Amino acid sequence: MEKKLEFTDSAKNQINKITKSDEKKYFRITVQGGGCSGFKYNFSFDNKIEKDDVLFDKTVIDKQSLDIISGSVVDFKKEMIGETFSIKNPKASASCGCGLSFSV
């Protein structure tokens, strides 16, 4: 089964905007253990692709993280409290108030 991620137009536009410089070539999404619900999303930048990474245009994600969030929608939201990337993960059975922590 193919692993998929969907990106909203807002997320694509923001990723393209911030990856224009040589210092921020790729937008990286990882899933790490921790957070108040068991797992947490981490958003960062990278200049290289590792051997276990999957490339989605200018976004890279390691295969282990992709297994956990495959089928998700990546969005970028601008709200009064700030701007942030968010992931709507259909596999998440619970999440915390900040939206960055979840359990499966």
N, C-alpha and C positions, 0 to 999 in steps of 0.2 A: 504494500500500500504506500502510495506517495505521500510524503510529509508536506503539508501545505501551511502557509501563513498568508493572511490577507492583510493588505495595508490600505487604510483610507487615503483619500486624496490629501487630506490635511497632514497625515503622517509622511506620505511620500514627499510632499513639498518641503516639510521641515527637514527631513533626512537629506534631501538634495541640497538644501540651503546650508546645512552645517557640514556637509562632506565635500564642499568645494575646495577647501584648503588642503595642502599636502599633509598637514599635521593631523587632519581628521579625514582619512580616506574612506573608512568604513564605519558604519553605525553597528555596534555589537549589542546583541541581546543575550543574556545568560540567565539561567534559573539556578539559584543557590539555595541550599538548605538554610533555614533560619526564618526570621520574621515572626510575627505573632501568630501566624496560621500554619507554619511548617515549611513553606517555600517562599522565596521572594524573587521578584524580577530585578535584574540589574541592567541598566542602560549605560553604555560607555562608547568610546571610540577606539579604533585600532587602525594601524597602517598595514597590517599583514593578515593573511588568511592562513589558519592552521590546517593540518591535514584532516582533522575530524570536523571541520566547519562546512556548513552549507551556505551558499551565497544566494541571497534574494536581492538582485539589483545591487544596491550599495549597503545592504544589511547582511551581516554575518551572524550565524548562530551555530553553536556546537551541536552535534547530533544528539547528545544526551539531553540537552535543554529542549531541543526541537521535539523529541519524543514526548515531553511533558506538555508542550504548548501547541503541538500540531493541531490545526483546525481553528486557531485563534485569530482574532482581528486586532491588529496594531493600530492605535489611533493617537493623534496629538491633539490635546485640548488646551484652549486658552480660556481661562476663567479668571474671575476677580482675584482669587487667591494665588494665581500664578499660572505658568505654562508647564505641561508635563505630558510625557508619553504614557499611554495606558494600554493594557492588553485585556481584551474580553476573551476569556478562556472557557470554552464549553465544558472542559474536563474539571474545572475548579468546583469543588463541592461547597467551599466556604471561602470567604475573603474578609480581610479586615477593613476598617474604615478608610485607610489611606489608599487602598486599591493596589498596593505593591506586594502585598503578602497574601498567600492563598494556600489551600490544601486541596488534595485530589483524592 
